Amino acid sequence: MNIKILTAPGPVCFPLLATDNEGLEIKFGKDGNSDVILDSSISLIKRRLPIHMVLLSGLSIVSPDFKGTTAVMRKGGASDTLSRIIVRNEHLPVNFVYGENMQEIKNLLNSGKASAAVVMSMSGMDGITLEERALRAGIYVPGSCAASFEDKSIMNEFKNIYTEGFKKLRENPQEFAETVSKKLPSRFPMEFISGTMNSTAQVMEKPENYSKLEEAVLNA
């Protein structure tokens, strides 16, 4: 049985690309229909797609916490959207500045132009995951990355395949990071692929009620 997958070309699809499963028909992008659609939880909500399964959590952290001027990568991205929701919910006096990569974020911190940052958890910086931080603000977030199923009959099979790939990336990161990198539409550094998988948690569960987050995202 072939499973058609439409996925954003980021960490959410890394475990699938590590499996070498010939039964997967993977298309990269955000347009169109498929048996299962993978993206960040925030992006799925923006696309008005239901979240049926949480895949990964802990992809991004805030270090040390939101305060003063906070640096964020990728304006308008999932981390930026969630950060703004948290700050707005707590009425925090926070301003945001942006960098295109981790080096630009570090430059903002080192120059004193930012006193906090939202970064990938693989950065090695100390902090709290955005999901945990959102929960402190009274907002449940269904993980960093999630899946929306058009065909729910494949959920168990998909779960097994995804788990297999995640396990491979954890147990032999160098070998399978190279496998993943070759299959992506644009090359990611292998250190990024293995690092994100080692710093995130696999969830593979149905989400709790995320209506509060959904309302905040759609009204942002």
C-alpha positions as CSV (number, residue, x, y, z in Angstrom):
1,M,0.0,0.0,0.0
2,N,1.4,3.4,-1.0
3,I,1.0,6.4,1.3
4,K,0.9,9.8,-0.3
5,I,2.5,12.4,1.8
6,L,2.6,16.2,1.3
7,T,5.2,17.7,3.6
8,A,7.1,20.9,4.5
9,P,10.8,20.2,3.7
10,G,12.0,20.5,7.3
11,P,12.5,18.4,10.5
12,V,8.9,17.1,10.4
13,C,9.8,14.9,7.4
14,F,13.3,13.8,8.5
15,P,12.2,10.5,10.1
16,L,10.3,9.5,6.9
17,L,13.3,10.2,4.7
18,A,15.5,8.1,6.9
19,T,13.4,4.9,6.3
20,D,14.0,4.2,2.6
21,N,10.4,3.0,2.5
22,E,9.3,2.4,-1.1
23,G,5.7,2.6,-0.1
24,L,5.9,6.3,0.6
25,E,5.2,8.9,-2.1
26,I,6.6,12.1,-0.7
27,K,5.9,15.5,-2.2
28,F,7.5,18.6,-0.8
29,G,5.3,21.7,-0.5
30,K,2.2,23.1,1.0
31,D,-0.3,23.1,-1.8
32,G,-2.6,20.2,-2.7
33,N,-4.2,17.1,-1.1
34,S,-2.6,13.9,0.1
35,D,-3.2,10.9,2.4
36,V,-1.3,12.8,5.1
37,I,0.0,16.4,5.3
38,L,2.9,17.2,7.6
39,D,3.9,20.7,8.8
40,S,4.5,22.7,12.0
41,S,1.5,22.7,14.2
42,I,1.1,26.4,13.8
43,S,1.3,26.1,10.0
44,L,-1.4,23.4,9.9
45,I,-3.7,25.7,11.9
46,K,-3.0,28.6,9.6
47,R,-3.9,26.3,6.7
48,R,-7.1,25.4,8.6
49,L,-6.2,21.7,8.6
50,P,-7.1,19.6,11.6
51,I,-4.3,18.2,13.7
52,H,-4.8,14.4,14.1
53,M,-1.4,13.4,15.4
54,V,1.4,15.3,17.2
55,L,4.8,14.1,15.8
56,L,7.6,16.1,17.4
57,S,7.9,18.5,20.3
58,G,10.6,20.8,21.7
59,L,12.0,21.9,18.3
60,S,12.5,25.5,19.5
61,I,13.3,27.2,22.8
62,V,13.2,30.7,24.3
63,S,16.5,31.6,26.1
64,P,16.4,32.6,28.8
65,D,12.8,33.9,28.6
66,F,10.9,36.6,26.8
67,K,12.1,40.0,27.9
68,G,13.2,43.4,26.5
69,T,14.2,42.9,22.9
70,T,13.9,39.2,21.9
71,A,15.6,37.9,18.7
72,V,13.7,35.4,16.6
73,M,14.7,33.6,13.4
74,R,12.3,33.9,10.4
75,K,9.8,36.7,10.8
76,G,6.3,35.3,10.3
77,G,7.4,31.7,10.9
78,A,5.9,29.2,13.4
79,S,8.2,30.3,16.2
80,D,7.5,33.9,15.6
81,T,3.8,33.4,15.6
82,L,3.8,31.4,18.8
83,S,6.2,33.8,20.5
84,R,3.9,36.8,19.7
85,I,0.9,34.8,21.0
86,I,2.6,34.1,24.3
87,V,3.8,37.7,24.8
88,R,0.4,39.1,23.9
89,N,-1.4,36.6,26.3
90,E,0.8,37.7,29.2
91,H,0.9,41.4,28.2
92,L,4.7,41.4,28.3
93,P,6.6,44.5,27.2
94,V,8.7,42.7,24.6
95,N,10.0,43.9,21.2
96,F,11.1,41.5,18.5
97,V,14.0,41.7,16.2
98,Y,14.9,39.1,13.5
99,G,17.8,37.2,12.1
100,E,18.0,34.9,9.1
101,N,20.3,32.3,10.8
102,M,21.8,31.4,14.1
103,Q,24.9,33.5,13.5
104,E,22.8,36.6,13.1
105,I,20.9,35.8,16.3
106,K,24.2,35.4,18.2
107,N,25.4,38.7,16.8
108,L,22.3,40.4,18.1
109,L,22.8,38.9,21.5
110,N,26.6,39.6,21.7
111,S,26.1,43.2,20.5
112,G,23.5,43.9,23.2
113,K,20.8,44.5,20.6
114,A,18.8,41.6,22.0
115,S,18.6,40.3,25.6
116,A,16.8,37.0,24.8
117,A,16.3,34.8,21.8
118,V,14.0,32.1,20.3
119,V,16.3,29.5,18.7
120,M,16.3,25.9,17.7
121,S,16.8,23.6,20.7
122,M,19.8,22.0,19.0
123,S,21.6,25.4,19.5
124,G,22.9,24.2,22.9
125,M,21.6,27.4,24.6
126,D,19.7,27.0,27.9
127,G,16.0,27.8,27.9
128,I,12.5,26.4,27.9
129,T,10.7,24.9,24.9
130,L,8.0,27.1,23.3
131,E,5.4,24.4,24.1
132,E,6.3,24.5,27.8
133,R,6.5,28.3,27.8
134,A,3.1,28.5,26.1
135,L,1.6,26.2,28.7
136,R,2.8,28.5,31.4
137,A,0.9,31.3,29.6
138,G,-2.2,29.1,29.7
139,I,-2.1,27.9,26.1
140,Y,-1.7,24.3,25.1
141,V,0.3,23.8,21.9
142,P,0.1,20.3,20.2
143,G,3.9,19.9,19.7
144,S,6.3,21.6,17.2
145,C,5.3,19.4,14.2
146,A,2.1,17.5,13.5
147,A,0.2,15.5,10.9
148,S,-3.3,16.0,9.3
149,F,-4.8,12.8,7.8
150,E,-7.1,12.7,4.9
151,D,-7.1,8.9,5.1
152,K,-7.3,8.0,8.8
153,S,-7.1,4.3,8.1
154,I,-3.3,4.7,7.5
155,M,-2.6,6.3,10.9
156,N,-1.2,3.2,12.6
157,E,1.0,2.3,9.6
158,F,2.3,5.8,9.3
159,K,3.0,5.9,13.0
160,N,5.1,2.7,12.7
161,I,7.1,4.0,9.7
162,Y,7.7,7.4,11.4
163,T,8.9,5.7,14.6
164,E,11.2,3.5,12.7
165,G,12.9,6.5,10.9
166,F,13.2,8.5,14.2
167,K,14.8,5.5,15.8
168,K,17.3,5.2,13.0
169,L,18.3,8.9,13.2
170,R,18.8,8.6,17.0
171,E,20.8,5.4,16.9
172,N,23.0,6.1,13.8
173,P,22.7,9.8,13.2
174,Q,25.7,10.2,10.8
175,E,24.6,7.5,8.4
176,F,20.9,8.4,8.3
177,A,21.4,12.2,8.3
178,E,23.3,11.7,5.1
179,T,20.4,9.7,3.7
180,V,17.9,12.4,4.6
181,S,20.1,15.2,3.3
182,K,20.3,13.6,-0.2
183,K,16.5,13.3,-0.4
184,L,15.6,16.9,0.5
185,P,14.9,19.4,-2.3
186,S,17.6,21.7,-0.8
187,R,20.5,20.4,1.2
188,F,20.5,20.8,5.0
189,P,23.8,20.4,6.9
190,M,23.9,16.9,8.3
191,E,24.7,18.4,11.7
192,F,21.4,20.2,11.6
193,I,19.5,17.0,10.7
194,S,21.0,14.9,13.4
195,G,21.0,17.7,15.9
196,T,17.3,18.5,15.6
197,M,16.4,14.8,16.0
198,N,18.6,14.5,19.1
199,S,17.1,17.6,20.7
200,T,13.4,17.0,20.1
201,A,11.0,14.4,21.5
202,Q,8.9,12.0,19.4
203,V,5.3,12.2,20.5
204,M,3.0,10.3,18.1
205,E,-0.2,11.0,20.0
206,K,-3.6,12.6,19.4
207,P,-3.6,16.2,20.5
208,E,-5.5,17.6,23.4
209,N,-8.0,20.4,22.8
210,Y,-6.1,23.1,21.1
211,S,-9.0,25.5,20.4
212,K,-7.5,28.4,22.4
213,L,-4.3,28.2,20.3
214,E,-6.3,27.9,17.1
215,E,-8.3,31.0,17.8
216,A,-5.1,32.9,18.7
217,V,-3.4,31.8,15.5
218,L,-6.3,32.5,13.2
219,N,-6.9,35.9,14.8
220,A,-3.2,36.9,14.9
